[in-house]
Amino acid sequence: MAKTDQVLNLDPPVELKFRGPFTDVVSAELKLSNPSERRVCFKVKTTAPKRYCVRPNSGIIEPGQAVAVSVMLQPFQYDPQEKNKHKFMVQSMFAPDGKIESQESLWKDVPSEQLMDSKLKCVFELPADDSTEIKPTDMVRNSSLHAKGPVTPFLSHSPRALPQALTGSVETELRKAYDDIKRLQTELNQVKSENSTLKDSSARLRKVAMSDTVTSTPSPSELQSQHSQQTFFTPPPLLYLVIVLILGLIIGKLIL
């Protein structure tokens, strides 16, 4: 079955432009007009519900009437090199006759062939003379706006937020800090390795020293044997005197 064309007129029809700097909340207006003769229900969805606050994000537009939707982009660190893939989708359908008790139930039960939708891309722009340095503390400014209610994502699973690179001097300082951390980590690993090597060498030297000490130290039995040998082979002083006297007598007889 062919898809039903969008009944609402969108202004702007294709792109939502957000003009920086993005250190504060930046708003863009989307005007929805109903040129038909029937009431139209609408709902605004986005691929990045954590980055935007939409008021109103749903409602009913009477025939010939229009609604101004304010789309507020939360503060973030803008990187011109980052490819922006944020999109919005405006869904609509003709409202049933009579009183509508619950729009949530209405959207849940509506057949897909009755749904109409239009998609818009998000475009980020910076003023030509903008030299404002974006600081990390600017990201939390006016964060209370986001807490008032999330925007319904139009993807079944919202994509993970893309990593946001820092700009200017902040990026440079962080890169220097990162390099210093890597260098210190390398030096620490080297010191740990040298310390481990010294510990191993010290342990080996202690083992060798203990082994040599045990080997070179005689046992008590060996000490006793050595003492006995020294006692046995060492002649007493009296024996020397007797030998000298005998030698003297022999020499005296020979002379006579």
C-alpha positions as YAML, in Angstrom:
chain: A
units: angstrom
residues:
- id: 1
  name: MET
  ca: [0.00, 0.00, 0.00]
- id: 2
  name: ALA
  ca: [1.32, 3.47, -0.92]
- id: 3
  name: LYS
  ca: [2.37, 5.68, 1.93]
- id: 4
  name: THR
  ca: [0.00, 8.56, 2.80]
- id: 5
  name: ASP
  ca: [1.42, 12.00, 2.08]
- id: 6
  name: GLN
  ca: [1.99, 14.37, 4.96]
- id: 7
  name: VAL
  ca: [-1.08, 16.52, 5.53]
- id: 8
  name: LEU
  ca: [0.75, 19.12, 7.62]
- id: 9
  name: ASN
  ca: [2.84, 21.92, 6.19]
- id: 10
  name: LEU
  ca: [6.25, 22.20, 7.87]
- id: 11
  name: ASP
  ca: [8.26, 25.39, 8.11]
- id: 12
  name: PRO
  ca: [11.17, 24.84, 7.66]
- id: 13
  name: PRO
  ca: [10.37, 21.82, 5.49]
- id: 14
  name: VAL
  ca: [13.75, 20.05, 5.33]
- id: 15
  name: GLU
  ca: [16.33, 21.32, 7.86]
- id: 16
  name: LEU
  ca: [16.36, 22.59, 11.41]
- id: 17
  name: LYS
  ca: [19.23, 25.03, 11.80]
- id: 18
  name: PHE
  ca: [20.88, 25.73, 15.15]
- id: 19
  name: ARG
  ca: [23.22, 28.69, 15.31]
- id: 20
  name: GLY
  ca: [26.02, 28.62, 17.92]
- id: 21
  name: PRO
  ca: [28.00, 29.13, 19.99]
- id: 22
  name: PHE
  ca: [26.65, 26.04, 21.74]
- id: 23
  name: THR
  ca: [27.76, 26.92, 25.26]
- id: 24
  name: ASP
  ca: [24.13, 27.67, 26.10]
- id: 25
  name: VAL
  ca: [20.72, 26.38, 25.01]
- id: 26
  name: VAL
  ca: [20.10, 27.08, 21.32]
- id: 27
  name: SER
  ca: [16.53, 27.08, 20.01]
- id: 28
  name: ALA
  ca: [15.00, 26.58, 16.60]
- id: 29
  name: GLU
  ca: [11.33, 26.98, 15.75]
- id: 30
  name: LEU
  ca: [9.30, 24.51, 13.72]
- id: 31
  name: LYS
  ca: [5.88, 25.66, 12.53]
- id: 32
  name: LEU
  ca: [3.23, 23.03, 11.81]
- id: 33
  name: SER
  ca: [0.18, 24.15, 9.82]
- id: 34
  name: ASN
  ca: [-3.00, 22.16, 9.17]
- id: 35
  name: PRO
  ca: [-4.52, 23.18, 5.80]
- id: 36
  name: SER
  ca: [-7.12, 20.39, 5.89]
- id: 37
  name: GLU
  ca: [-10.70, 20.46, 7.16]
- id: 38
  name: ARG
  ca: [-10.09, 17.83, 9.79]
- id: 39
  name: ARG
  ca: [-8.29, 17.83, 13.11]
- id: 40
  name: VAL
  ca: [-4.78, 16.41, 12.93]
- id: 41
  name: CYS
  ca: [-2.78, 14.78, 15.72]
- id: 42
  name: PHE
  ca: [0.99, 15.25, 15.60]
- id: 43
  name: LYS
  ca: [4.03, 13.95, 17.41]
- id: 44
  name: VAL
  ca: [7.68, 15.07, 17.16]
- id: 45
  name: LYS
  ca: [10.44, 12.45, 17.50]
- id: 46
  name: THR
  ca: [14.24, 12.58, 17.29]
- id: 47
  name: THR
  ca: [17.24, 10.26, 16.98]
- id: 48
  name: ALA
  ca: [18.96, 12.07, 19.90]
- id: 49
  name: PRO
  ca: [16.35, 12.48, 22.68]
- id: 50
  name: LYS
  ca: [19.01, 13.30, 25.31]
- id: 51
  name: ARG
  ca: [20.26, 16.28, 23.32]
- id: 52
  name: TYR
  ca: [16.99, 18.08, 22.65]
- id: 53
  name: CYS
  ca: [13.96, 19.40, 24.50]
- id: 54
  name: VAL
  ca: [10.79, 19.90, 22.40]
- id: 55
  name: ARG
  ca: [7.77, 21.96, 23.46]
- id: 56
  name: PRO
  ca: [5.15, 20.83, 22.63]
- id: 57
  name: ASN
  ca: [6.24, 17.42, 21.39]
- id: 58
  name: SER
  ca: [2.68, 16.28, 20.62]
- id: 59
  name: GLY
  ca: [-0.83, 17.66, 20.31]
- id: 60
  name: ILE
  ca: [-3.84, 18.31, 18.08]
- id: 61
  name: ILE
  ca: [-4.05, 21.00, 15.39]
- id: 62
  name: GLU
  ca: [-7.49, 22.25, 14.47]
- id: 63
  name: PRO
  ca: [-8.46, 22.78, 10.79]
- id: 64
  name: GLY
  ca: [-6.79, 25.85, 9.36]
- id: 65
  name: GLN
  ca: [-4.70, 26.37, 12.48]
- id: 66
  name: ALA
  ca: [-0.97, 26.18, 13.16]
- id: 67
  name: VAL
  ca: [1.29, 25.28, 16.08]
- id: 68
  name: ALA
  ca: [4.77, 26.64, 16.78]
- id: 69
  name: VAL
  ca: [7.07, 23.93, 18.13]
- id: 70
  name: SER
  ca: [10.20, 25.06, 19.98]
- id: 71
  name: VAL
  ca: [13.18, 22.72, 19.60]
- id: 72
  name: MET
  ca: [15.90, 23.42, 22.19]
- id: 73
  name: LEU
  ca: [19.39, 22.02, 21.72]
- id: 74
  name: GLN
  ca: [21.18, 21.40, 25.02]
- id: 75
  name: PRO
  ca: [24.69, 22.85, 25.58]
- id: 76
  name: PHE
  ca: [27.54, 20.71, 24.26]
- id: 77
  name: GLN
  ca: [31.11, 20.99, 23.00]
- id: 78
  name: TYR
  ca: [30.87, 21.64, 19.29]
- id: 79
  name: ASP
  ca: [33.41, 20.08, 16.94]
- id: 80
  name: PRO
  ca: [33.20, 21.27, 13.31]
- id: 81
  name: GLN
  ca: [34.89, 18.03, 12.20]
- id: 82
  name: GLU
  ca: [32.22, 15.85, 13.76]
- id: 83
  name: LYS
  ca: [29.60, 14.67, 11.31]
- id: 84
  name: ASN
  ca: [26.14, 15.50, 12.58]
- id: 85
  name: LYS
  ca: [23.58, 12.74, 12.09]
- id: 86
  name: HIS
  ca: [20.76, 14.09, 14.25]
- id: 87
  name: LYS
  ca: [17.32, 13.97, 12.68]
- id: 88
  name: PHE
  ca: [13.74, 14.81, 13.57]
- id: 89
  name: MET
  ca: [10.54, 13.23, 12.37]
- id: 90
  name: VAL
  ca: [7.07, 14.76, 12.51]
- id: 91
  name: GLN
  ca: [4.39, 12.08, 12.60]
- id: 92
  name: SER
  ca: [0.75, 12.93, 12.03]
- id: 93
  name: MET
  ca: [-2.67, 11.35, 11.56]
- id: 94
  name: PHE
  ca: [-6.24, 12.52, 11.27]
- id: 95
  name: ALA
  ca: [-7.90, 12.68, 14.66]
- id: 96
  name: PRO
  ca: [-11.01, 10.52, 15.15]
- id: 97
  name: ASP
  ca: [-14.36, 12.16, 15.63]
- id: 98
  name: GLY
  ca: [-15.49, 12.86, 19.14]
- id: 99
  name: LYS
  ca: [-13.54, 13.33, 22.34]
- id: 100
  name: ILE
  ca: [-10.04, 11.87, 22.57]
- id: 101
  name: GLU
  ca: [-9.51, 10.30, 25.98]
- id: 102
  name: SER
  ca: [-5.84, 9.41, 25.61]
- id: 103
  name: GLN
  ca: [-3.50, 10.41, 22.82]
- id: 104
  name: GLU
  ca: [-1.01, 7.81, 24.01]
- id: 105
  name: SER
  ca: [-3.51, 5.02, 23.41]
- id: 106
  name: LEU
  ca: [-4.51, 6.63, 20.14]
- id: 107
  name: TRP
  ca: [-0.95, 6.53, 18.80]
- id: 108
  name: LYS
  ca: [-0.47, 3.01, 20.07]
- id: 109
  name: ASP
  ca: [-3.50, 1.59, 18.31]
- id: 110
  name: VAL
  ca: [-3.41, 3.53, 15.03]
- id: 111
  name: PRO
  ca: [-2.84, 1.40, 11.88]
- id: 112
  name: SER
  ca: [0.46, 2.10, 10.19]
- id: 113
  name: GLU
  ca: [-1.22, 2.96, 6.87]
- id: 114
  name: GLN
  ca: [-2.93, 5.94, 8.53]
- id: 115
  name: LEU
  ca: [0.34, 7.46, 9.72]
- id: 116
  name: MET
  ca: [2.02, 10.31, 7.87]
- id: 117
  name: ASP
  ca: [5.54, 11.51, 8.54]
- id: 118
  name: SER
  ca: [8.16, 14.02, 7.47]
- id: 119
  name: LYS
  ca: [11.86, 14.00, 8.31]
- id: 120
  name: LEU
  ca: [14.15, 16.95, 8.97]
- id: 121
  name: LYS
  ca: [17.92, 17.09, 9.29]
- id: 122
  name: CYS
  ca: [19.70, 19.10, 11.99]
- id: 123
  name: VAL
  ca: [22.31, 21.62, 10.88]
- id: 124
  name: PHE
  ca: [24.79, 23.26, 13.27]
- id: 125
  name: GLU
  ca: [26.24, 26.64, 12.35]
- id: 126
  name: LEU
  ca: [28.73, 28.98, 14.00]
- id: 127
  name: PRO
  ca: [28.89, 32.73, 13.47]
- id: 128
  name: ALA
  ca: [31.67, 33.73, 11.09]
- id: 129
  name: ASP
  ca: [33.38, 35.90, 13.74]
- id: 130
  name: ASP
  ca: [32.79, 33.51, 16.63]
- id: 131
  name: SER
  ca: [35.94, 32.96, 18.67]
- id: 132
  name: THR
  ca: [34.30, 31.84, 21.87]
- id: 133
  name: GLU
  ca: [36.26, 29.15, 23.60]
- id: 134
  name: ILE
  ca: [34.00, 26.30, 24.62]
- id: 135
  name: LYS
  ca: [34.59, 25.15, 28.19]
- id: 136
  name: PRO
  ca: [33.53, 21.88, 29.77]
- id: 137
  name: THR
  ca: [31.61, 23.75, 32.49]
- id: 138
  name: ASP
  ca: [29.35, 25.28, 29.83]
- id: 139
  name: MET
  ca: [27.83, 21.87, 29.15]
- id: 140
  name: VAL
  ca: [25.90, 21.81, 32.43]
- id: 141
  name: ARG
  ca: [24.40, 25.27, 32.06]
- id: 142
  name: ASN
  ca: [20.63, 25.33, 31.87]
- id: 143
  name: SER
  ca: [20.47, 21.55, 32.15]
- id: 144
  name: SER
  ca: [17.19, 21.92, 34.05]
- id: 145
  name: LEU
  ca: [15.39, 22.40, 30.72]
- id: 146
  name: HIS
  ca: [16.24, 18.88, 29.74]
- id: 147
  name: ALA
  ca: [14.85, 17.47, 32.98]
- id: 148
  name: LYS
  ca: [11.32, 18.71, 32.17]
- id: 149
  name: GLY
  ca: [10.65, 15.84, 29.80]
- id: 150
  name: PRO
  ca: [12.43, 13.71, 27.22]
- id: 151
  name: VAL
  ca: [11.78, 13.83, 23.51]
- id: 152
  name: THR
  ca: [10.38, 10.59, 22.07]
- id: 153
  name: PRO
  ca: [13.03, 8.87, 19.92]
- id: 154
  name: PHE
  ca: [11.81, 7.78, 16.50]
- id: 155
  name: LEU
  ca: [14.30, 4.91, 16.37]
- id: 156
  name: SER
  ca: [13.49, 1.73, 18.26]
- id: 157
  name: HIS
  ca: [16.91, 1.97, 19.86]
- id: 158
  name: SER
  ca: [18.44, 5.40, 20.31]
- id: 159
  name: PRO
  ca: [22.00, 5.52, 18.96]
- id: 160
  name: ARG
  ca: [24.79, 6.01, 21.40]
- id: 161
  name: ALA
  ca: [25.97, 9.58, 21.63]
- id: 162
  name: LEU
  ca: [28.95, 10.20, 19.42]
- id: 163
  name: PRO
  ca: [32.21, 11.06, 21.19]
- id: 164
  name: GLN
  ca: [32.71, 14.82, 21.32]
- id: 165
  name: ALA
  ca: [36.23, 16.12, 20.75]
- id: 166
  name: LEU
  ca: [37.44, 19.11, 22.64]
- id: 167
  name: THR
  ca: [38.47, 22.23, 20.81]
- id: 168
  name: GLY
  ca: [41.13, 24.90, 21.06]
- id: 169
  name: SER
  ca: [43.46, 25.08, 24.02]
- id: 170
  name: VAL
  ca: [41.37, 22.62, 26.06]
- id: 171
  name: GLU
  ca: [42.12, 19.86, 23.56]
- id: 172
  name: THR
  ca: [45.81, 20.77, 23.52]
- id: 173
  name: GLU
  ca: [46.09, 20.73, 27.31]
- id: 174
  name: LEU
  ca: [44.30, 17.41, 27.57]
- id: 175
  name: ARG
  ca: [46.54, 15.87, 24.93]
- id: 176
  name: LYS
  ca: [49.62, 17.06, 26.84]
- id: 177
  name: ALA
  ca: [48.22, 15.63, 30.06]
- id: 178
  name: TYR
  ca: [47.46, 12.35, 28.32]
- id: 179
  name: ASP
  ca: [51.03, 12.16, 26.93]
- id: 180
  name: ASP
  ca: [52.45, 12.91, 30.40]
- id: 181
  name: ILE
  ca: [50.33, 10.15, 31.91]
- id: 182
  name: LYS
  ca: [51.53, 7.65, 29.28]
- id: 183
  name: ARG
  ca: [55.17, 8.68, 29.87]
- id: 184
  name: LEU
  ca: [54.85, 8.38, 33.66]
- id: 185
  name: GLN
  ca: [53.13, 5.02, 33.28]
- id: 186
  name: THR
  ca: [56.02, 3.78, 31.12]
- id: 187
  name: GLU
  ca: [58.59, 5.00, 33.66]
- id: 188
  name: LEU
  ca: [56.65, 3.39, 36.48]
- id: 189
  name: ASN
  ca: [56.59, 0.08, 34.63]
- id: 190
  name: GLN
  ca: [60.36, 0.31, 34.09]
- id: 191
  name: VAL
  ca: [60.97, 1.03, 37.78]
- id: 192
  name: LYS
  ca: [58.74, -1.89, 38.74]
- id: 193
  name: SER
  ca: [60.67, -4.18, 36.36]
- id: 194
  name: GLU
  ca: [64.05, -3.04, 37.72]
- id: 195
  name: ASN
  ca: [62.80, -3.43, 41.29]
- id: 196
  name: SER
  ca: [61.64, -6.96, 40.55]
- id: 197
  name: THR
  ca: [65.01, -7.82, 38.98]
- id: 198
  name: LEU
  ca: [66.88, -6.45, 42.01]
- id: 199
  name: LYS
  ca: [64.67, -8.46, 44.36]
- id: 200
  name: ASP
  ca: [65.36, -11.65, 42.39]
- id: 201
  name: SER
  ca: [69.10, -10.98, 42.37]
- id: 202
  name: SER
  ca: [69.12, -10.23, 46.10]
- id: 203
  name: ALA
  ca: [67.23, -13.46, 46.82]
- id: 204
  name: ARG
  ca: [69.69, -15.48, 44.74]
- id: 205
  name: LEU
  ca: [72.70, -13.87, 46.49]
- id: 206
  name: ARG
  ca: [71.21, -14.59, 49.90]
- id: 207
  name: LYS
  ca: [70.67, -18.24, 48.94]
- id: 208
  name: VAL
  ca: [74.27, -18.58, 47.65]
- id: 209
  name: ALA
  ca: [75.69, -16.89, 50.77]
- id: 210
  name: MET
  ca: [73.72, -19.17, 53.06]
- id: 211
  name: SER
  ca: [74.82, -22.24, 51.08]
- id: 212
  name: ASP
  ca: [78.50, -21.21, 51.28]
- id: 213
  name: THR
  ca: [78.21, -20.55, 55.01]
- id: 214
  name: VAL
  ca: [76.69, -23.95, 55.66]
- id: 215
  name: THR
  ca: [79.33, -25.70, 53.52]
- id: 216
  name: SER
  ca: [82.33, -23.88, 55.06]
- id: 217
  name: THR
  ca: [81.20, -24.25, 58.68]
- id: 218
  name: PRO
  ca: [82.50, -27.57, 60.19]
- id: 219
  name: SER
  ca: [80.19, -29.75, 62.18]
- id: 220
  name: PRO
  ca: [80.76, -30.30, 65.92]
- id: 221
  name: SER
  ca: [82.16, -33.81, 65.23]
- id: 222
  name: GLU
  ca: [84.61, -32.35, 62.74]
- id: 223
  name: LEU
  ca: [85.70, -29.72, 65.22]
- id: 224
  name: GLN
  ca: [86.25, -32.41, 67.87]
- id: 225
  name: SER
  ca: [88.25, -34.56, 65.41]
- id: 226
  name: GLN
  ca: [90.40, -31.61, 64.40]
- id: 227
  name: HIS
  ca: [91.01, -30.77, 68.05]
- id: 228
  name: SER
  ca: [91.97, -34.37, 68.76]
- id: 229
  name: GLN
  ca: [94.35, -34.43, 65.86]
- id: 230
  name: GLN
  ca: [95.94, -31.20, 66.96]
- id: 231
  name: THR
  ca: [96.22, -32.55, 70.50]
- id: 232
  name: PHE
  ca: [97.72, -35.84, 69.27]
- id: 233
  name: PHE
  ca: [100.28, -34.40, 66.92]
- id: 234
  name: THR
  ca: [101.36, -31.45, 69.02]
- id: 235
  name: PRO
  ca: [104.13, -32.55, 71.37]
- id: 236
  name: PRO
  ca: [104.08, -31.16, 74.91]
- id: 237
  name: PRO
  ca: [106.93, -28.86, 76.12]
- id: 238
  name: LEU
  ca: [108.31, -31.51, 78.58]
- id: 239
  name: LEU
  ca: [109.04, -33.88, 75.71]
- id: 240
  name: TYR
  ca: [111.19, -31.21, 74.12]
- id: 241
  name: LEU
  ca: [113.27, -30.94, 77.30]
- id: 242
  name: VAL
  ca: [113.79, -34.72, 77.51]
- id: 243
  name: ILE
  ca: [114.89, -34.86, 73.87]
- id: 244
  name: VAL
  ca: [117.33, -31.99, 74.42]
- id: 245
  name: LEU
  ca: [118.82, -33.73, 77.50]
- id: 246
  name: ILE
  ca: [119.25, -37.05, 75.65]
- id: 247
  name: LEU
  ca: [120.86, -35.28, 72.70]
- id: 248
  name: GLY
  ca: [123.17, -33.45, 75.13]
- id: 249
  name: LEU
  ca: [124.26, -36.72, 76.81]
- id: 250
  name: ILE
  ca: [124.92, -38.42, 73.49]
- id: 251
  name: ILE
  ca: [126.95, -35.51, 72.18]
- id: 252
  name: GLY
  ca: [128.92, -35.37, 75.49]
- id: 253
  name: LYS
  ca: [129.87, -39.09, 75.32]
- id: 254
  name: LEU
  ca: [130.96, -38.68, 71.72]
- id: 255
  name: ILE
  ca: [133.20, -35.81, 72.64]
- id: 256
  name: LEU
  ca: [134.80, -37.67, 75.54]
...
